[in-house]
């Protein structure tokens, strides 16, 4: 009788150790799975497809007006043809430059933030130079593809975009790409006292440019837009794409393949399933295998 009790105690301890081992193995996997899920949620909030229902159309941009009713600080919509940049643009009315670093275009908290106009600029893009900021993110969301313009071939192949502001579409003709420091006030400039200073600024952009499109005629009488994001290198490194605002609307030469409302980027993982889902499946399979083997071992020693 005492031997049988001892055998049961040993078997119970063995199962306890097995379950403890399962917990030790699964905890880091579960934490990793959660981290990937959380990261996926951030990118989903920034996914361009989430904002397409609000994209303005002429002559009555009802969807865009609906977004403006949700958040009155939405002031424009910017598209860069051939990239994932196709988003609403905001400007903080209270002068808080950092507001849209963690607030999306609906006014909700989001680590991906929103594209936003510098608070020193006019929200209607009427300044000579208007600066628009956005996070540099992976998976081609937000301003993640701006640094692709550092490649000369990519720059040459992606010339046009669109700016919707004041209930009207305007063309963007991108003529310059440059690297800058976030605190370089000679580049991040808002006030120009006259035609001479505007011409000097354009000359500075040309001097500092990594790529410049000579066929684009731009002068002090024009309006330009600077799209700015973080770049590789030091903390203050910035990538800037500069475009001329044109009255003419340019045709988009790129055709986007829709994902039929799934909200999932087919490049995220195998068969279009996000990587975190596959990891979750692997965790589940590993858990089942360990439990089955532990039970078999327990029965074998019974």
C-alpha positions as CSV (number, residue, x, y, z in Angstrom):
1,X,0.0,0.0,0.0
2,X,2.8,2.3,0.9
3,X,4.6,1.5,-2.4
4,X,1.5,2.3,-4.4
5,X,1.1,5.7,-2.6
6,X,4.7,6.5,-3.3
7,X,4.3,5.6,-7.0
8,X,1.3,8.0,-7.2
9,X,3.2,10.8,-5.5
10,X,6.1,10.3,-7.9
11,X,3.8,10.3,-10.9
12,X,2.0,13.5,-9.6
13,X,5.4,15.2,-9.1
14,X,6.5,14.1,-12.6
15,X,3.3,15.6,-14.1
16,X,3.8,18.8,-12.1
17,X,7.3,19.1,-13.4
18,X,6.1,18.5,-17.0
19,X,3.4,21.3,-16.6
20,X,6.0,23.6,-15.1
21,X,8.2,22.9,-18.1
22,X,5.4,23.6,-20.5
23,X,4.7,26.9,-18.7
24,X,8.4,27.8,-18.9
25,X,8.5,27.0,-22.6
26,X,5.3,28.6,-23.5
27,X,5.6,31.9,-21.6
28,X,8.3,33.5,-23.7
29,X,6.6,32.2,-26.9
30,X,3.3,33.7,-25.7
31,X,5.1,37.0,-24.9
32,X,6.7,37.0,-28.3
33,X,3.4,36.2,-29.9
34,X,1.7,39.1,-28.1
35,X,4.5,41.5,-29.1
36,X,4.1,40.5,-32.7
37,X,0.3,40.9,-32.4
38,X,0.7,44.3,-30.8
39,X,3.1,45.4,-33.6
40,X,0.6,44.1,-36.2
41,X,-2.2,46.2,-34.6
42,X,0.0,49.3,-34.8
43,X,0.6,48.8,-38.5
44,X,-3.0,47.9,-39.2
45,X,-4.0,51.2,-37.7
46,X,-1.7,52.9,-40.2
47,X,-2.5,50.7,-43.1
48,X,-3.5,52.9,-46.1
49,X,-6.6,50.7,-46.7
50,X,-8.1,51.8,-43.4
51,X,-8.3,55.4,-44.7
52,X,-9.4,54.8,-48.3
53,X,-13.2,55.1,-47.4
54,X,-12.5,58.8,-46.5
55,X,-10.4,59.6,-49.6
56,X,-11.9,62.7,-51.3
57,X,-13.4,62.7,-54.8
58,X,-14.6,65.7,-56.8
59,X,-16.9,67.5,-57.2
60,X,-18.4,66.7,-53.8
61,X,-15.9,64.9,-51.5
62,X,-18.5,63.6,-49.1
63,X,-16.3,61.0,-47.6
64,X,-13.6,63.5,-46.8
65,X,-16.1,65.9,-45.3
66,X,-17.2,63.0,-43.1
67,X,-13.7,62.6,-41.8
68,X,-13.5,66.3,-41.1
69,X,-16.7,66.1,-39.1
70,X,-15.0,63.4,-37.0
71,X,-11.9,65.5,-36.6
72,X,-12.0,69.2,-37.5
73,X,-8.2,69.3,-37.7
74,X,-8.1,67.2,-40.9
75,X,-7.0,69.8,-43.5
76,X,-5.8,67.9,-46.6
77,X,-5.1,64.6,-48.3
78,X,-1.7,63.7,-49.8
79,X,-0.9,60.9,-52.3
80,X,2.5,60.0,-53.7
81,X,1.9,57.9,-56.8
82,X,3.5,54.5,-56.9
83,X,4.0,54.4,-53.1
84,X,1.9,53.6,-50.0
85,X,1.6,57.3,-49.2
86,X,-2.1,58.0,-49.6
87,X,-3.3,59.6,-46.3
88,X,-5.3,62.4,-44.7
89,X,-3.2,65.3,-43.3
90,X,-3.9,67.1,-40.0
91,X,-2.8,70.2,-38.3
92,X,-3.1,70.8,-34.6
93,X,-5.2,73.9,-34.0
94,X,-3.8,74.5,-30.5
95,X,-0.2,74.8,-31.8
96,X,0.9,71.5,-30.3
97,X,3.5,70.3,-32.8
98,X,3.8,66.8,-31.3
99,X,0.1,66.1,-31.1
100,X,-0.2,63.9,-34.2
101,X,2.9,61.9,-33.4
102,X,0.5,59.6,-31.3
103,X,-2.9,60.7,-32.5
104,X,-4.4,59.5,-35.8
105,X,-6.6,61.4,-38.3
106,X,-9.7,60.4,-36.4
107,X,-8.4,62.0,-33.2
108,X,-7.8,58.6,-31.6
109,X,-4.6,57.4,-29.8
110,X,-2.3,55.5,-32.2
111,X,1.4,54.9,-32.1
112,X,1.5,55.4,-35.9
113,X,0.1,58.9,-35.5
114,X,-0.9,60.8,-38.6
115,X,0.6,63.0,-41.3
116,X,0.6,66.5,-40.1
117,X,1.4,70.1,-41.2
118,X,3.9,72.1,-39.3
119,X,2.0,74.4,-36.9
120,X,4.0,77.4,-38.2
121,X,2.4,76.9,-41.6
122,X,-1.0,77.7,-42.9
123,X,-3.2,74.6,-43.0
124,X,-4.4,75.5,-46.5
125,X,-0.9,75.1,-48.0
126,X,-0.8,78.8,-49.0
127,X,2.7,79.4,-47.8
128,X,5.6,79.4,-50.1
129,X,7.0,76.2,-48.4
130,X,4.7,73.9,-46.4
131,X,6.3,71.2,-44.3
132,X,4.4,67.9,-43.7
133,X,5.7,65.3,-41.2
134,X,5.0,61.6,-40.8
135,X,6.5,58.6,-39.1
136,X,9.0,56.4,-41.0
137,X,7.4,52.9,-40.6
138,X,8.0,49.5,-42.1
139,X,5.6,47.7,-44.4
140,X,5.3,50.9,-46.6
141,X,2.9,52.6,-44.2
142,X,2.8,56.3,-43.3
143,X,6.1,57.9,-44.7
144,X,7.9,54.6,-44.7
145,X,8.7,54.8,-48.4
146,X,10.1,58.4,-48.5
147,X,13.6,57.0,-48.0
148,X,13.1,54.9,-51.2
149,X,13.6,58.2,-53.1
150,X,17.2,58.1,-52.0
151,X,17.7,55.6,-54.9
152,X,18.1,57.5,-58.1
153,X,16.2,55.0,-60.2
154,X,13.2,55.1,-57.8
155,X,13.3,58.9,-57.7
156,X,13.2,59.0,-61.5
157,X,10.3,56.6,-61.7
158,X,8.1,58.3,-59.2
159,X,7.6,61.9,-60.2
160,X,4.0,62.8,-59.4
161,X,1.5,62.9,-56.6
162,X,-1.7,64.7,-55.6
163,X,-2.7,67.2,-52.9
164,X,-6.4,67.6,-52.1
165,X,-6.9,70.9,-50.1
166,X,-9.6,73.5,-50.2
167,X,-12.0,70.9,-51.8
168,X,-9.8,70.7,-54.9
169,X,-7.2,68.4,-56.3
170,X,-3.8,69.8,-57.2
171,X,-0.9,68.0,-58.7
172,X,2.4,67.5,-56.9
173,X,5.5,67.4,-59.1
174,X,8.4,66.1,-57.1
175,X,11.7,67.7,-58.1
176,X,14.1,67.2,-55.1
177,X,15.2,64.7,-52.6
178,X,17.7,65.6,-49.8
179,X,19.0,64.5,-46.4
180,X,18.9,67.0,-43.6
181,X,19.2,67.4,-39.8
182,X,16.0,67.8,-37.9
183,X,17.4,71.0,-36.3
184,X,18.6,72.6,-39.5
185,X,16.6,75.8,-39.6
186,X,18.0,76.7,-43.0
187,X,16.0,73.8,-44.4
188,X,13.1,73.7,-41.9
189,X,12.1,77.2,-42.6
190,X,8.7,78.9,-42.6
191,X,9.2,82.7,-43.0
192,X,10.5,84.3,-46.2
193,X,10.5,88.1,-46.4
194,X,10.5,88.4,-50.2
195,X,11.3,86.9,-53.6
196,X,15.0,87.1,-53.0
197,X,14.9,84.9,-49.9
198,X,12.6,82.4,-51.7
199,X,15.0,82.1,-54.6
200,X,17.9,81.7,-52.1
201,X,16.0,78.9,-50.4
202,X,15.4,77.1,-53.7
203,X,19.2,77.4,-54.5
204,X,20.0,75.9,-51.1
205,X,17.7,73.0,-51.8
206,X,19.4,72.4,-55.1
207,X,22.9,72.6,-53.5
208,X,21.9,70.1,-50.8
209,X,19.9,67.8,-53.0
210,X,20.9,64.2,-53.5
211,X,18.5,64.1,-56.5
212,X,17.1,67.0,-58.5
213,X,14.8,67.0,-61.5
214,X,16.0,69.7,-63.9
215,X,12.9,69.5,-66.1
216,X,10.7,70.8,-63.4
217,X,10.6,74.6,-63.5
218,X,10.2,76.0,-60.0
219,X,10.6,79.6,-58.9
220,X,9.9,82.0,-56.1
221,X,6.3,82.5,-57.3
222,X,5.4,78.8,-56.9
223,X,4.3,76.9,-53.8
224,X,6.3,73.8,-52.6
225,X,5.6,71.0,-50.2
226,X,8.3,69.3,-48.1
227,X,7.5,65.7,-47.0
228,X,9.8,64.9,-44.0
229,X,10.5,61.8,-42.1
230,X,13.2,60.1,-40.0
231,X,16.1,58.5,-41.9
232,X,18.7,55.9,-41.1
233,X,21.8,57.3,-39.3
234,X,21.7,59.4,-36.2
235,X,18.7,60.4,-34.2
236,X,18.3,63.7,-36.0
237,X,18.7,62.4,-39.5
238,X,15.8,63.3,-41.8
239,X,14.8,62.4,-45.4
240,X,12.9,65.1,-47.3
241,X,11.0,64.8,-50.6
242,X,10.1,68.2,-52.2
243,X,7.3,68.8,-54.6
244,X,5.9,71.7,-56.5
245,X,2.2,72.4,-56.1
246,X,0.5,72.6,-59.6
247,X,-3.0,73.6,-60.6
248,X,-2.9,70.7,-63.0
249,X,-3.9,67.3,-61.6
250,X,-1.6,64.5,-62.8
251,X,-2.8,61.1,-63.8
252,X,-1.6,58.2,-61.6
253,X,0.4,55.9,-63.8
254,X,0.4,53.1,-61.2
255,X,-2.3,50.6,-60.7
256,X,-2.9,49.3,-57.2
257,X,-4.1,45.8,-56.7
258,X,-7.0,45.8,-54.1
259,X,-7.1,43.4,-51.2
260,X,-10.9,43.2,-51.4
261,X,-11.4,44.8,-48.0
262,X,-9.4,42.1,-46.0
263,X,-7.2,44.8,-44.5
264,X,-4.3,42.3,-44.7
265,X,-1.2,43.1,-46.7
266,X,-0.4,39.9,-48.8
267,X,3.3,40.7,-48.2
268,X,3.0,40.4,-44.5
269,X,3.4,36.6,-44.4
270,X,2.9,33.3,-46.1
271,X,-0.4,33.0,-47.9
272,X,-1.3,36.5,-46.9
273,X,-1.5,35.5,-43.2
274,X,0.3,37.8,-40.8
275,X,3.5,36.3,-39.2
276,X,2.1,36.6,-35.7
277,X,-0.7,34.2,-36.6
278,X,1.7,31.6,-37.8
279,X,3.7,32.0,-34.5
280,X,0.5,31.6,-32.5
281,X,-0.2,28.4,-34.4
282,X,3.3,27.0,-33.7
283,X,2.9,27.8,-30.0
284,X,-0.4,25.9,-30.0
285,X,1.1,22.9,-31.8
286,X,4.1,22.8,-29.5
287,X,1.8,23.0,-26.5
288,X,-0.3,20.0,-27.7
289,X,2.8,17.9,-28.5
290,X,4.3,18.5,-25.0
291,X,1.0,17.7,-23.2
292,X,0.5,14.5,-25.3
293,X,4.1,13.3,-24.7
294,X,3.9,14.0,-21.0
295,X,0.6,12.1,-20.6
296,X,2.1,9.1,-22.5
297,X,5.1,9.2,-20.3
298,X,2.9,9.3,-17.2
299,X,0.9,6.3,-18.4
300,X,4.1,4.3,-19.2
301,X,5.3,4.7,-15.6
302,X,1.9,4.0,-14.0
